[in-house]
Amino acid sequence: SNAEYMGVAIHLCLRTPFLTSHHAYHSLPTHTVYLTMYFASKYVYVQGEDNEREGEGAVEVEEEELEQGWHNAQPVAPQAQASAPAPSGPSAAGGPPLPQSMADFRQQRSSGFLGGVFNAFSRSSSSSARAERPPPPPPANAPAAPRAPHKRTTYTREVDANVAAVRLGDLESSVALVTGEPTFCNGCRAVFSSFSKLEPTDQLSHELWVCEFCGIHNDVCLEPEEKPTVASLDYLLEAPRQDSQQEANDDISVVFCIDISGSMCVTKEVSGEVRLKGANRADVESLRRLGDGDANQRLPNQRGRVTYISRLQCVQAAIDAQLDTMKKNHPNRRVGVVTFSSEVTVLGDGTQVPVTITGDKLHDYELCLADGTSAFTSHLAHNISETSEQLAQKIYALEEGGPTALGPALIASVGMAAQGKVGSKVIICTDGLANIGVGSLDSIKTPEERMLAEQPYQALALYAKSKGVSVSVITILGEECSIETLMNVAEQTGGEVERVDPLHLTDNFGNILENPVIASNVSVTMMIHKGLRFRGEENVQNENRIVREFGNVSRDTEVTFEYGVKSKEEMAALHVEQLQQLPFQVQIQFTRPNGMKCIRVVTQSQEVTRDRLTQERTADIALLSANVAQKSAGLAKKGKYKEAQINMHSNRKFLERATNVSENQESADRYSAYVNNMSSFDRHLHAAQQSEIAMGSEVNEDMDDAETISMARRHARNDEVSTKIWSAAKKLTPSFFKKSGK
């Protein structure tokens, strides 16, 4: 089990014979199995008696470091000591460079034009107490006031390599399949595994299992062939559907939900004369000929030999390209289109008369969902191999105009896709804020109003999740559409979120469609030994058990868990202070696309060390970096920006130390990737805090309650910061950092 700690694939030859009992192990051919759970180090670090001081391994971060940002963070290269500065370029929106820190921002405030604006604002604002006004000058000949001592604030965090990861993408691979439910501990609900030990009892056929996680005594009755012999098993809870012979991901439904509101006519300049495909281009050419014939018309001083392409034209071309790809690679998919402006139009697969949702229906969640549901049978009845040409014609005939009925369109799209196979997808492409119908967001003034307006989206996310439908969101770079609201739908359903240049839409559509849902209704339970404790986690049950709900997962879904060791006194009371091995178990309940329901149980053990350097020498910098990114993003999403920054800075110090201890270039490269990505994330959090100060709505994380902080920050965040938080949580995976280190 320890061979997997660096992410190395373990080759297991599984030739378990078919057994005739309520636990039947189905025979499998020899194949490679990737263990689903792995660790950031070969060792669990437990503080020993010979440590220099209590709490060794804790890292301190000064308030001044948070103010300065990442100025002093330099990627480390062992031996050569090469370094690369953290990036400081323009923001993703194409604006001026973000200030590197709060100290930079305050310096800008106090000087130049920016300082004049803020000073004028602070004099006129009722919240002027937030501005840092200099004290009045002392009277003439008055004795100098004593200098106030500098208040030094220090934050201490427990940081080490006690981190485990679960690759949910491995659910796609096969492991030994067992019919019948697993044997659970009566205390902590751990599953009897190949690591469990049995003792004889006075009763015939009964044995005693002392749970290796909690120590509870369990009376079990297992036949020899029912006792697991491998570390990873799938327990079959429900057989697959009889109609599930079609290859997974080939016959799913895909619904494109397209914004055709007035703002989609905004154009982008492209060098050269580009011939645009589309039915409505004939009308454009006719209008040109009514003027100066075929001559291109330009404003004074405007560049020649350029083409202006609208956002809608970019979307049309991108979807058309995906239709061709799916017709070739996935001919059995059902592909439909729903458009929205002042009304919602269900085009479906393009073979029927469109269904229009308008008037009072736009304000009724249930009616929009019902129209989408009923449209599946009538408007999404044919495969893409039969409908691609008709659907492309309908797409190119679309024209822009009107407001943005985004909410009703998304509800109808999910309703239609939900009638298809598990793993179906909805991809919404928009450049604006929902401003008509159910889920309208344009008139929101307070966090409380936002919570009320988001209720339909929350209900829709739960419905899509239950049906195995993923919702992905693509928005146009530089525009605001309250992506935070749509992001929650994507997160709960296992979808993607992208802010893109419209000219690059084809790549984004393609990436989403080629990342299939491999399992739905996924629930992950992580078990650790009673001498350990989860660190910085929610939903912890019985101290050594934590449950996370994921809904839909794809091949690149990966999650990390951070744990620590209980105090020496607690360890002694539990009589486990001298243990040399500690067990770990993950239980994953999931549904495959073919309807098969299983529980995958993976059990491993880790060796204990009481020497910090021993653990750090085998540290997986990529996994540790990904854990910091996930945890920091989770804190930021809740509005805890300072806590996220403390987490990033304290782990930076630990990772720098671990990189130096490891003395290899690969670790140095991965640490450099950590600095570059986390410094960018940190700058965006600083920018969000700066925006709050500028608007006079600064959030006090030390004084306000958690719910108030979360609501206020969600209401204040712009799309750029929201997308940055999403990317840190979803894209900065161990695989990302491993690739960055090559």
C-alpha positions in Angstrom: 0.0 0.0 0.0 2.9 2.4 0.7 4.1 2.2 -2.9 1.2 4.5 -4.0 2.1 7.5 -1.9 3.9 9.2 -4.8 1.0 8.6 -7.1 2.6 5.5 -8.7 0.2 3.0 -10.3 0.2 -0.4 -8.6 -0.2 -3.5 -10.8 -2.5 -6.1 -9.1 -3.3 -9.4 -10.7 -6.9 -10.2 -9.7 -7.8 -13.8 -10.4 -10.4 -14.3 -7.7 -12.7 -17.3 -8.5 -16.4 -16.9 -8.6 -17.9 -17.9 -5.3 -21.3 -19.2 -4.4 -22.3 -17.2 -1.3 -24.1 -14.0 -0.5 -20.6 -12.4 -1.0 -19.7 -13.5 -4.5 -16.4 -12.2 -5.9 -16.8 -12.0 -9.6 -13.7 -13.1 -11.6 -11.8 -10.4 -13.5 -9.0 -10.6 -16.0 -5.5 -9.6 -15.1 -5.4 -5.8 -15.5 -3.9 -2.7 -14.0 -5.8 -1.1 -11.1 -5.1 2.4 -9.9 -5.6 2.7 -6.2 -8.2 5.4 -5.5 -6.5 6.7 -2.3 -3.0 8.0 -2.0 -0.9 10.1 0.4 1.3 13.2 0.4 4.1 11.3 2.2 5.1 7.7 3.0 4.7 8.5 6.7 2.2 9.9 9.1 3.9 12.5 11.3 3.3 12.1 15.0 4.9 14.4 17.4 7.4 12.5 19.5 9.0 12.8 22.9 12.3 14.0 21.3 10.8 17.0 19.6 12.5 20.3 20.4 9.3 21.9 21.6 5.6 21.3 21.8 3.9 22.1 18.5 7.0 21.5 16.4 5.9 21.8 12.7 3.7 24.8 13.4 4.2 27.8 11.1 3.9 31.4 12.0 2.7 34.2 9.7 2.9 37.8 10.5 0.2 40.3 9.7 2.8 42.3 7.9 3.4 39.4 5.5 -0.2 39.4 4.6 0.0 43.1 3.9 3.0 42.7 1.7 1.6 39.9 -0.4 4.1 37.6 -2.2 6.9 40.1 -2.7 9.4 37.9 -0.8 8.1 34.6 -2.1 10.8 33.2 -4.4 10.6 29.7 -6.0 13.5 27.6 -4.8 15.7 25.5 -7.0 18.1 23.2 -5.0 21.8 23.4 -5.7 21.5 26.1 -8.4 19.2 28.2 -6.2 17.4 29.4 -9.3 14.4 31.6 -8.8 11.5 33.1 -10.7 9.5 36.1 -9.6 5.8 35.7 -9.1 3.8 37.0 -12.0 2.5 40.6 -11.8 0.9 41.1 -15.2 -2.5 42.5 -16.1 -5.7 41.0 -14.8 -7.6 38.5 -16.7 -10.0 41.2 -17.8 -7.3 43.0 -19.6 -7.1 46.0 -17.2 -4.1 47.5 -15.5 -1.9 45.2 -13.3 -3.4 44.3 -9.9 -1.6 45.8 -6.9 0.7 43.2 -5.4 -0.6 43.7 -1.8 -2.8 45.8 0.5 0.3 47.8 1.4 0.7 48.8 -2.3 -3.0 49.7 -2.5 -2.9 51.9 0.6 0.2 53.7 -0.8 -1.7 54.3 -4.1 -4.6 55.7 -2.1 -2.4 58.2 -0.3 -0.7 59.7 -3.4 -1.5 61.0 -6.8 -4.9 61.2 -8.4 -6.1 58.0 -6.8 -5.3 59.4 -3.4 -7.3 62.6 -4.1 -10.3 60.6 -5.1 -10.2 58.5 -1.9 -9.5 61.5 0.3 -12.5 63.4 -1.2 -14.6 60.3 -0.8 -13.7 59.8 2.9 -14.4 63.4 3.7 -17.9 63.2 2.2 -18.9 59.7 3.2 -20.8 58.8 6.3 -18.5 55.9 6.7 -15.4 58.1 6.9 -14.4 56.3 10.1 -13.0 53.6 7.8 -10.4 56.0 6.3 -7.1 56.4 8.1 -7.0 60.1 9.0 -3.9 61.6 10.4 -4.2 62.9 14.0 -4.3 66.8 14.4 -0.9 68.5 14.9 0.1 69.0 18.6 0.0 72.6 20.0 3.1 74.7 19.7 5.9 74.0 22.3 3.8 71.0 23.5 5.9 67.9 24.5 6.0 65.2 22.0 3.5 62.4 22.6 5.0 59.0 23.4 5.2 56.7 20.4 2.6 53.9 20.6 4.1 50.5 20.6 3.7 48.6 17.3 1.1 46.0 17.6 2.5 42.7 16.2 -0.1 40.2 15.2 1.1 36.6 14.6 -1.0 33.8 13.2 0.1 30.2 14.0 -1.0 27.3 11.9 -0.3 23.5 12.2 1.3 22.5 8.8 2.7 19.2 7.8 2.4 16.5 5.1 -0.5 14.7 6.8 -2.7 14.8 3.7 -4.6 12.1 1.8 -6.1 12.3 -1.7 -8.9 10.5 -3.4 -9.0 10.2 -7.2 -12.7 9.9 -8.1 -11.8 9.6 -11.7 -10.6 6.1 -10.9 -14.2 5.0 -10.4 -14.2 4.5 -14.2 -11.7 1.6 -13.8 -12.7 -1.9 -12.7 -11.8 -3.5 -9.4 -13.0 -6.8 -7.9 -16.8 -6.8 -7.7 -18.6 -8.3 -4.7 -22.3 -9.1 -4.6 -23.8 -8.3 -1.2 -23.3 -5.5 1.3 -20.0 -4.9 3.2 -19.6 -5.8 6.8 -19.6 -2.6 8.9 -18.2 -1.9 12.3 -21.0 -1.3 14.8 -19.2 1.7 16.3 -17.6 3.9 13.6 -19.0 2.2 10.4 -15.7 1.2 9.1 -15.8 -1.7 6.6 -14.2 -5.0 7.3 -11.2 -5.2 4.9 -8.1 -7.2 4.1 -6.3 -5.2 6.8 -8.8 -6.4 9.5 -7.8 -9.0 12.1 -10.1 -11.8 13.5 -9.9 -13.6 16.8 -11.6 -16.9 17.7 -14.6 -16.9 20.0 -16.5 -19.6 22.0 -19.3 -19.6 19.5 -19.0 -21.9 16.5 -18.5 -20.0 13.2 -18.3 -16.7 15.0 -15.2 -14.6 15.3 -14.2 -11.4 17.0 -13.2 -8.3 14.9 -11.6 -5.6 16.9 -12.1 -2.6 14.7 -8.7 -1.2 13.7 -10.2 2.4 13.5 -12.2 2.7 16.8 -11.4 -0.4 18.8 -15.0 -1.6 19.1 -15.5 -5.3 19.4 -17.7 -6.8 16.6 -19.0 -10.3 16.5 -18.9 -11.4 12.9 -19.7 -14.6 11.0 -17.8 -14.8 7.7 -17.0 -17.7 5.5 -13.3 -17.9 4.4 -14.2 -16.9 0.8 -16.1 -13.8 2.2 -13.1 -12.3 3.7 -11.5 -9.6 1.5 -8.0 -10.3 0.2 -7.3 -7.1 -1.8 -7.2 -3.5 -0.8 -9.9 -2.3 -3.2 -13.4 -3.7 -3.7 -16.7 -2.7 -5.3 -19.8 -4.0 -3.4 -22.7 -4.2 -5.8 -25.9 -2.6 -4.4 -28.0 -2.6 -7.6 -27.5 -4.3 -10.9 -27.2 -2.2 -14.2 -30.2 -1.5 -16.3 -31.0 -4.1 -19.0 -30.9 -1.4 -21.7 -27.4 -0.3 -20.8 -25.4 -2.1 -23.5 -24.7 1.1 -25.4 -21.2 2.5 -24.7 -21.2 5.1 -21.9 -21.1 8.7 -23.0 -22.1 7.8 -26.6 -25.9 8.1 -26.2 -26.2 10.9 -23.7 -28.2 14.0 -24.4 -26.5 17.4 -24.9 -28.4 20.7 -24.8 -26.8 24.0 -25.8 -28.5 26.9 -24.0 -27.7 30.0 -26.1 -28.0 33.7 -25.2 -29.3 35.7 -28.2 -30.1 38.9 -26.3 -29.2 42.2 -27.8 -25.7 42.3 -26.3 -24.7 39.3 -28.3 -24.4 41.5 -31.4 -21.2 43.1 -29.9 -18.4 42.5 -32.4 -14.7 41.8 -32.1 -12.1 42.8 -34.7 -10.2 40.0 -36.5 -7.3 40.7 -38.8 -7.9 39.7 -42.5 -11.1 39.1 -44.4 -12.9 36.2 -42.9 -15.7 34.5 -44.7 -18.5 33.7 -42.2 -20.8 30.7 -42.6 -24.4 31.3 -41.8 -27.9 31.7 -43.3 -28.3 35.3 -42.2 -25.1 36.4 -44.0 -27.1 36.5 -47.2 -29.2 39.4 -45.7 -26.0 41.2 -44.7 -24.5 40.9 -48.2 -27.7 42.3 -49.7 -27.6 45.3 -47.4 -24.0 45.9 -48.4 -24.8 45.9 -52.1 -27.5 48.6 -51.5 -24.7 50.9 -50.4 -21.3 50.9 -52.2 -21.5 47.5 -53.8 -18.9 45.1 -52.5 -16.6 47.8 -51.1 -15.8 47.5 -47.4 -16.8 50.6 -45.5 -14.6 52.0 -42.7 -14.6 54.9 -40.4 -11.7 57.5 -40.7 -8.4 56.2 -39.5 -9.8 52.7 -39.2 -7.6 49.8 -40.2 -8.3 48.0 -43.4 -8.5 44.2 -44.1 -10.3 43.4 -40.9 -13.5 41.5 -40.2 -15.9 42.3 -37.3 -17.3 39.1 -35.8 -20.2 39.2 -33.3 -20.4 37.2 -30.2 -23.4 35.3 -31.6 -21.4 34.4 -34.7 -18.6 33.0 -32.6 -21.1 30.9 -30.7 -22.8 29.7 -33.9 -19.4 28.6 -35.4 -18.3 26.9 -32.2 -21.5 24.9 -31.8 -21.5 24.0 -35.5 -18.0 22.6 -35.1 -19.2 20.5 -32.1 -22.1 19.1 -34.2 -19.7 17.9 -36.8 -17.4 16.3 -34.2 -20.2 14.6 -32.4 -21.7 13.3 -35.6 -18.4 11.7 -36.4 -17.4 10.4 -32.9 -20.7 10.1 -31.1 -23.4 9.6 -33.7 -25.9 8.2 -31.2 -26.0 11.3 -29.0 -29.2 13.4 -29.0 -28.2 17.1 -29.4 -30.6 20.0 -28.9 -30.7 23.8 -28.7 -32.6 26.2 -26.4 -32.3 30.0 -27.0 -33.2 32.9 -24.8 -33.7 36.7 -25.1 -37.1 38.2 -24.2 -38.5 34.7 -24.5 -37.3 31.2 -24.5 -37.4 29.1 -27.7 -36.9 25.3 -27.6 -35.5 24.4 -31.0 -34.6 20.8 -29.8 -32.9 18.8 -32.5 -34.2 21.1 -35.3 -36.7 18.7 -36.8 -39.9 20.1 -35.2 -41.7 23.4 -34.9 -40.0 25.3 -32.0 -41.7 25.6 -28.6 -41.9 29.1 -27.2 -42.0 30.0 -23.5 -43.2 33.5 -23.0 -45.4 35.8 -20.9 -46.3 34.7 -17.4 -44.7 31.3 -18.0 -41.3 32.9 -17.8 -42.0 33.6 -14.1 -43.1 30.1 -13.2 -40.3 27.6 -12.3 -42.6 24.5 -12.6 -44.1 25.5 -15.9 -40.6 26.1 -17.5 -39.4 22.7 -16.2 -42.5 21.0 -17.5 -42.1 22.5 -21.0 -38.5 21.3 -21.1 -39.4 17.9 -19.8 -42.2 17.3 -22.4 -40.0 18.6 -25.2 -37.6 15.7 -24.8 -40.0 13.2 -26.4 -41.1 15.5 -29.2 -38.1 17.7 -29.9 -35.1 15.5 -28.9 -36.2 12.2 -30.5 -33.4 11.8 -33.1 -29.7 11.2 -33.0 -27.2 13.8 -34.1 -26.2 11.6 -37.1 -29.7 12.3 -38.5 -30.2 15.9 -37.4 -26.9 17.8 -37.7 -27.6 19.6 -41.0 -31.1 20.8 -40.0 -29.9 21.8 -36.5 -27.0 23.8 -38.0 -29.4 25.7 -40.3 -31.6 26.6 -37.3 -28.5 27.8 -35.4 -27.2 30.0 -38.2 -30.6 31.6 -38.6 -30.6 33.0 -35.0 -30.6 36.8 -34.6 -29.8 38.9 -31.6 -32.3 41.2 -29.7 -34.1 41.8 -26.4 -33.3 41.2 -22.7 -32.0 38.0 -21.1 -34.4 35.3 -19.8 -31.5 33.2 -18.6 -33.2 31.5 -15.7 -36.3 30.2 -17.6 -34.0 28.9 -20.4 -31.7 27.1 -18.1 -34.6 25.5 -16.3 -36.2 24.3 -19.6 -32.8 23.0 -20.8 -32.2 20.9 -17.6 -35.7 19.6 -17.8 -35.1 18.3 -21.3 -31.6 16.9 -20.7 -32.8 15.2 -17.5 -35.0 12.8 -19.5 -31.9 11.4 -21.2 -29.3 9.0 -19.9 -27.2 9.6 -16.8 -24.2 11.8 -17.8 -26.2 14.1 -20.1 -25.0 17.7 -20.3 -26.3 21.3 -20.5 -23.9 24.0 -21.7 -25.1 27.5 -21.2 -23.3 30.4 -23.1 -24.2 33.9 -22.1 -22.7 37.4 -21.9 -25.1 39.1 -19.6 -27.1 39.1 -16.4 -30.4 37.4 -16.1 -32.9 40.2 -16.1 -36.3 38.7 -16.9 -38.4 35.9 -15.6 -37.7 33.4 -12.8 -34.1 33.9 -11.4 -33.8 37.5 -12.5 -30.7 39.1 -10.9 -30.5 42.6 -12.3 -32.3 44.5 -9.6 -30.6 43.0 -6.5 -29.4 45.6 -4.0 -28.7 43.6 -0.8 -27.3 40.1 0.1 -30.7 39.1 1.4 -32.3 39.9 -2.0 -29.6 37.8 -3.7 -30.4 34.8 -1.5 -34.1 35.0 -2.4 -33.3 35.4 -6.2 -31.0 32.4 -6.1 -33.5 29.9 -4.7 -34.7 28.7 -8.2 -31.0 28.0 -9.2 -30.5 26.0 -6.0 -33.6 23.9 -6.6 -32.5 23.4 -10.2 -29.0 22.2 -9.1 -30.5 19.6 -6.8 -32.8 18.4 -9.5 -30.0 18.1 -12.1 -27.8 16.4 -9.6 -30.4 13.8 -8.9 -30.8 13.1 -12.6 -27.1 12.8 -13.3 -27.1 16.0 -15.5 -24.0 18.3 -15.5 -24.5 22.0 -16.1 -21.5 23.9 -17.5 -21.3 27.7 -17.9 -19.3 29.7 -20.5 -19.4 33.5 -20.2 -17.7 36.2 -22.2 -14.5 37.7 -20.8 -14.9 41.3 -19.7 -18.7 41.0 -19.1 -20.5 40.6 -15.7 -23.3 38.0 -15.5 -23.3 37.2 -11.7 -21.3 34.0 -12.5 -21.3 33.2 -8.8 -24.9 32.1 -9.0 -24.4 30.0 -12.1 -21.2 28.6 -10.6 -23.1 27.0 -7.7 -25.2 25.1 -10.2 -22.1 23.9 -12.0 -20.3 22.9 -8.8 -23.2 20.8 -7.5 -23.7 19.0 -10.8 -20.0 18.4 -11.7 -19.9 20.9 -14.6 -17.3 23.4 -15.7 -17.1 27.2 -15.6 -15.1 29.3 -18.1 -14.7 33.0 -18.9 -13.4 33.1 -22.4 -12.6 35.3 -25.4 -15.5 34.5 -27.8 -13.0 33.6 -30.6 -11.8 30.7 -28.5 -15.3 29.2 -27.8 -14.7 26.1 -30.0 -11.9 24.8 -27.7 -14.0 25.4 -24.6 -17.1 23.6 -25.9 -14.8 20.7 -27.0 -13.1 20.4 -23.7 -16.4 20.2 -21.8 -17.9 17.7 -24.2 -14.9 15.4 -24.1 -14.9 15.3 -20.2 -17.7 12.8 -19.5 -19.5 12.2 -16.3 -18.2 8.8 -15.2 -20.4 8.5 -12.0 -23.4 10.3 -10.4 -24.8 10.5 -6.9 -21.3 10.2 -5.5 -20.8 10.3 -1.8 -17.3 10.0 -0.2 -16.8 8.8 3.4 -13.2 9.1 4.7 -12.2 7.1 7.8 -9.1 7.7 9.9 -7.8 6.1 13.1 -9.2 7.3 16.5 -5.8 8.7 17.3 -6.1 11.2 14.4 -8.4 14.1 13.8 -9.5 15.9 10.7 -8.1 19.4 10.3 -10.1 22.3 9.0 -13.0 20.2 7.8 -16.8 20.3 8.0 -19.3 17.4 8.2 -17.0 15.5 10.6 -18.8 12.6 12.2 -17.6 10.7 15.3 -14.2 12.5 15.1 -12.7 10.0 12.7 -15.3 10.0 10.0 -16.2 12.7 7.4 -18.7 12.6 4.5 -18.6 14.7 1.4 -21.3 14.8 -1.3 -20.2 15.3 -4.9 -23.1 14.5 -7.2 -21.6 14.0 -10.6 -17.9 13.4 -11.1 -15.6 13.3 -14.2 -12.2 11.8 -14.9 -10.3 14.7 -13.4 -12.2 15.0 -10.1 -9.9 14.7 -7.2 -10.4 15.6 -3.5 -8.0 16.0 -0.6 -8.3 15.5 3.1 -6.1 17.0 5.8 -5.6 15.4 9.2 -3.6 15.9 12.3 -2.7 13.9 15.4 -4.5 14.3 18.7 -2.6 15.6 21.7 -0.1 13.3 23.6 -2.6 13.1 26.5 -5.4 12.0 24.3 -3.2 9.5 22.5 -2.1 8.1 25.9 -5.7 7.8 27.1 -6.5 5.9 23.9 -3.5 3.6 24.4 -2.3 4.2 20.9 0.7 6.4 21.4 3.1 3.6 20.4 1.4 2.5 17.2 3.8 2.0 14.2 1.0 1.8 11.5 -2.3 3.7 11.1 -5.2 2.6 8.9 -7.1 4.8 6.4 -10.2 3.9 4.5 -12.4 5.6 1.9 -15.9 4.4 1.1 -17.4 5.8 -2.1 -21.0 5.2 -3.0 -21.8 5.9 -6.6 -23.9 5.1 -9.6 -22.3 4.2 -13.0 -23.8 5.6 -16.2 -25.4 2.2 -16.9 -27.4 2.4 -13.6 -25.2 0.1 -11.6 -25.0 1.2 -7.9 -21.9 0.3 -5.9 -19.9 1.1 -2.8 -16.1 1.1 -3.5 -14.1 0.5 -0.3 -10.3 1.2 -0.4 -8.2 0.5 2.7 -4.6 1.2 3.2 -2.2 1.8 6.1 0.6 4.3 6.6 3.8 4.0 8.6 4.2 6.4 11.6 7.2 8.6 12.1 8.1 10.9 15.0 10.7 12.8 13.1 9.4 15.7 11.0 12.3 15.6 8.5 11.7 11.9 7.7 8.2 12.8 6.6 9.2 15.9 4.6 11.9 14.0 2.7 9.2 12.0 1.0 6.7 14.8 0.6 4.7 15.0 -2.6 4.8 18.7 -3.3 2.2 18.4 -6.1 -0.4 16.9 -3.8 0.4 19.3 -0.9 0.1 22.3 -3.3 -3.3 21.0 -4.6 -4.5 20.6 -1.0 -3.6 24.2 -0.2 -5.4 25.4 -3.3 -8.6 23.5 -2.5 -8.7 24.5 1.1 -7.9 28.2 0.4 -10.5 28.3 -2.3 -13.0 26.8 0.1 -12.2 29.5 2.7 -12.4 32.3 0.1 -15.7 31.1 -1.2 -17.1 31.4 2.3 -15.8 35.0 2.4 -12.8 34.2 4.7 -10.2 35.9 2.6 -7.8 36.5 5.4 -7.9 32.9 6.6 -7.3 31.8 3.0 -4.3 34.1 2.8 -2.9 32.8 6.1 -3.3 29.3 4.8 -1.5 30.0 1.6 1.4 31.8 3.3 1.9 29.3 6.1 2.0 26.4 3.6 4.4 28.4 1.4 6.9 28.4 4.2 6.4 24.7 4.8 6.6 23.7 1.1 9.8 25.8 0.8 11.3 23.9 3.7 10.1 20.5 2.3 11.5 21.4 -1.1 14.9 22.1 0.3 14.9 18.9 2.3 14.0 16.8 -0.7 16.9 18.2 -2.8 15.5 17.4 -6.2 14.6 19.6 -9.2 11.2 18.1 -9.7 10.1 19.3 -6.2 11.6 22.7 -6.9 9.6 23.0 -10.1 6.4 22.1 -8.5 7.0 24.5 -5.7 7.6 27.2 -8.3 4.2 26.3 -9.8 2.7 26.7 -6.3 4.2 30.2 -5.8 3.1 31.4 -9.3 -0.5 30.2 -9.0 -1.1 31.0 -5.3 0.4 34.5 -5.7 -2.0 35.2 -8.5 -4.9 33.9 -6.4 -3.7 36.0 -3.4 -3.6 39.1 -5.6 -7.2 38.6 -6.7 -8.3 38.3 -3.1 -6.4 41.5 -2.3 -8.2 43.2 -5.2 -11.6 42.1 -3.9 -10.7 43.5 -0.5 -9.6 46.8 -2.1 -12.8 47.0 -4.0 -14.7 46.7 -0.7 -12.7 49.5 0.8 -13.3 51.7 -2.2 -17.1 51.1 -2.0 -17.1 51.7 1.7 -18.3 48.2 2.5 -15.2 46.6 4.0 -15.9 43.2 5.7 -14.5 42.7 9.2 -13.6 39.0 9.4 -12.7 39.2 13.0 -16.0 40.7 14.2 -18.8 39.6 11.8 -20.4 36.2 12.0 -19.7 33.6 9.3 -23.1 33.9 7.6 -22.8 37.7 7.4 -19.3 37.5 6.0 -20.3 34.9 3.4 -23.4 36.8 2.2 -21.6 40.1 2.0 -18.6 38.8 0.1 -20.7 36.8 -2.4 -22.7 39.9 -3.1 -19.6 42.0 -3.6 -17.5 39.7 -5.7 -17.1 40.3 -9.4 -17.0 37.6 -12.0 -13.2 37.7 -12.3 -12.6 37.0 -8.6 -15.4 34.3 -8.5 -13.8 32.5 -11.5 -10.4 32.7 -9.8 -11.8 31.0 -6.7 -13.5 28.3 -8.9 -10.2 27.6 -10.8 -8.2 27.3 -7.6 -10.7 24.7 -6.3 -11.3 22.7 -9.4 -8.3 23.1 -11.7 -5.3 23.2 -9.4 -5.3 19.5 -8.9 -2.3 17.2 -8.1 -2.1 16.3 -11.7 -1.9 20.0 -12.7 1.1 20.6 -10.4 2.7 17.3 -11.5 2.5 18.5 -15.1 3.8 21.9 -14.1 6.9 20.3 -12.6 7.9 18.6 -15.8 
